[in-house]
Amino acid sequence: SLFWVLLTVVLTTTGGGAGKGGGAPSLARILGGSITGSVAIFFRQTNVVWLLFCFGTAALAELESDPARFERLGHGRELSFRVLGNFVAALVAGAPRLLAKLGALLLPVVAFVVFVVLNGSIVVGDKEHHQAVLHWAQLA
């Protein structure tokens, strides 16, 4: 599980400009990240959160590639609700462009949500033995 998550992170956050102000990774790296992210979800369903993290990181890299949008994001300042609001507004405003470039990363997430709805729960195996219960030892 960890190998596939880390491979997904590497594919979607390095090369092709991500993290260097050069935009999102290449289409090949995004497709590779989508495939490796899918494999990670098969191992551990909660890895869907890491795939969303990769999407957000690649989206931020793409938004940072536009100097005007980069300044509006408030990059370089401390994280605040205003900066977070600016990021969400930039995501919404750039949604068509971001989905065209990075949408493949969201396909496994959408498939996972469909699975959970159709299955009735996140559990893949025996639902009777995979129920959420209060575990007192973990609270200590």
C-alpha positions, -999 to 999 in steps of 0.1 A, spaced: 0 0 0 27 24 10 47 17 -22 18 25 -44 9 57 -26 45 69 -27 48 61 -64 16 80 -70 29 110 -51 62 109 -70 45 107 -103 21 135 -97 44 159 -78 78 157 -96 88 161 -132 68 181 -157 71 212 -136 51 204 -106 65 220 -75 88 242 -97 62 268 -108 61 251 -142 26 237 -141 11 203 -136 30 171 -144 28 157 -179 -2 138 -191 18 105 -190 27 112 -153 -9 120 -145 -22 88 -162 5 68 -144 -5 84 -111 -41 76 -118 -32 39 -124 -9 36 -94 -35 55 -72 -61 29 -83 -38 1 -72 -32 18 -39 -70 20 -33 -73 -17 -40 -48 -24 -12 -63 1 13 -95 20 6 -85 50 27 -57 57 2 -84 75 -18 -75 105 4 -39 104 -8 -51 105 -44 -71 136 -36 -39 151 -20 -20 144 -53 -48 161 -73 -47 191 -50 -9 193 -52 -9 191 -90 -37 216 -92 -17 240 -70 13 236 -92 -8 243 -123 -23 274 -106 11 286 -96 23 285 -132 1 315 -139 19 345 -123 -13 366 -119 -33 338 -104 -3 329 -82 -3 364 -66 -40 362 -59 -35 329 -41 -14 348 -15 15 323 -18 43 331 6 20 342 34 10 322 64 -20 299 58 -52 316 67 -89 312 59 -85 340 34 -56 323 16 -76 290 17 -106 308 3 -85 323 -25 -73 288 -34 -108 273 -34 -120 303 -56 -91 297 -80 -99 260 -82 -135 268 -90 -126 294 -116 -100 272 -132 -121 240 -130 -125 233 -167 -88 237 -174 -78 217 -143 -102 189 -151 -90 187 -186 -54 184 -174 -58 165 -141 -92 148 -144 -76 113 -148 -65 116 -111 -102 119 -101 -114 89 -121 -104 64 -94 -120 86 -68 -153 87 -87 -151 50 -92 -145 45 -55 -175 67 -45 -197 47 -69 -184 15 -54 -192 27 -18 -227 38 -29 -235 5 -47 -218 -17 -20 -235 2 9 -202 6 27 -165 10 23 -159 -26 33 -147 -49 5 -148 -82 23 -170 -97 51 -190 -67 64 -199 -85 96 -162 -86 107 -154 -51 95 -177 -29 115 -168 4 131 -168 0 169 -154 19 198 -119 6 206 -110 18 241 -73 7 239 -67 31 210 -80 60 229 -53 57 256 
